[in-house]
Amino acid sequence: MTFVKVRKFAHIFRIRVRVQIAGLLNLSIMSRTADGSMTNVRLLKPIPCYGASYLSSKLQKILHSHRPFIISQSFLDMPAISRWPSHNYFHQFSNHRVEIEVSPHNAPAYGERHESSLGDVMSLLTQSLPFRVYMAQSPLLDQVPQLKEDVKSDLVERILHEGEVYSTATWIGRKSLTPLHHDPRALTNLFVEISGQKEFRLFDPGVQREGLKLGEGIMKNTSSVDVWTTDIGEGWDGTVSAGDGLIIPRGWWHSVRSKGDDLNMSVNWWFKLTEQA
Ligand SMILES: O=C(O)CCC(=O)C(=O)O
């Protein structure tokens, strides 16, 4: 083994031991942020991950536990997964007006909202831009009902059958970052990744609110703390790839960022779980 390899293994080993010790003692570990500064980020637990076959008999029980979980590679039957990333697919809907958010890269805040045509947005998103453009929480599926056919999937139907759907949203962008917030309190979120990868940081509804720097009025569910560099308490972390889903239970705080530089596409449904008798 070369000297370089030995050093590399020793380094990986040291990191593993540090993480294990920190986990055992529930200590905080230091990690380096993108800008090179050190930050104190407490250990995050991995979001549990299940496959469709495991879920088939336990779906109700797991949903009603109100704990988050990733559903691995179980939405690959969704036509959007092959259709939406293909170069020209959205051309046919080019003229539809949509809203986008524009903000500086990495800003842990919602962007300024602008209106544009879907065609222009899709062509903007093929370019490397000095700012972030995000078609966030778009009612695209209601505006273009034809697209609803693309997000049909047996498992989506099964999950939504456990409650009543309130609304759905489409998310298309690059290098996106959604700040920490919680959705309307009564609603569970079924989130499906169509293209690219997204990382989620989740915190349970009981997280310490002091220090969250919450907004006012309709922004009182949104924090201006950057949970990617700042420790706000124990949380859960996980990544979804195309074909994966995630359940965000009602009231759970979440911040979401895309991974890599590729076009990223997702869709989600907010639904109210039917209470169990
Ligand atoms: O994908 C994102 O950027 C945010 C998703 C989100 O916040 C949600 O589905 O409630």
The ligand as an SDF file (V2000), in Angstrom:
LIG
                    3D

 10  9  0  0  0  0  0  0  0  0999 V2000
  -38.2360   20.6660   -2.9110 O   0  0  0  0  0  0  0  0  0  0  0  0
  -38.1340   21.7150   -2.3100 C   0  0  0  0  0  0  0  0  0  0  0  0
  -37.2890   22.5640   -2.5910 O   0  0  0  0  0  0  0  0  0  0  0  0
  -39.0660   22.0330   -1.1570 C   0  0  0  0  0  0  0  0  0  0  0  0
  -40.1600   21.0360   -0.9410 C   0  0  0  0  0  0  0  0  0  0  0  0
  -41.0500   21.4320    0.1990 C   0  0  0  0  0  0  0  0  0  0  0  0
  -40.7200   22.2600    1.0000 O   0  0  0  0  0  0  0  0  0  0  0  0
  -42.3370   20.7990    0.3740 C   0  0  0  0  0  0  0  0  0  0  0  0
  -42.6910   19.8780   -0.3920 O   0  0  0  0  0  0  0  0  0  0  0  0
  -43.0670   21.2140    1.3100 O   0  0  0  0  0  0  0  0  0  0  0  0
  1  2  2  0
  2  3  1  0
  2  4  1  0
  4  5  1  0
  5  6  1  0
  6  7  2  0
  6  8  1  0
  8  9  2  0
  8 10  1  0
M  END
$$$$
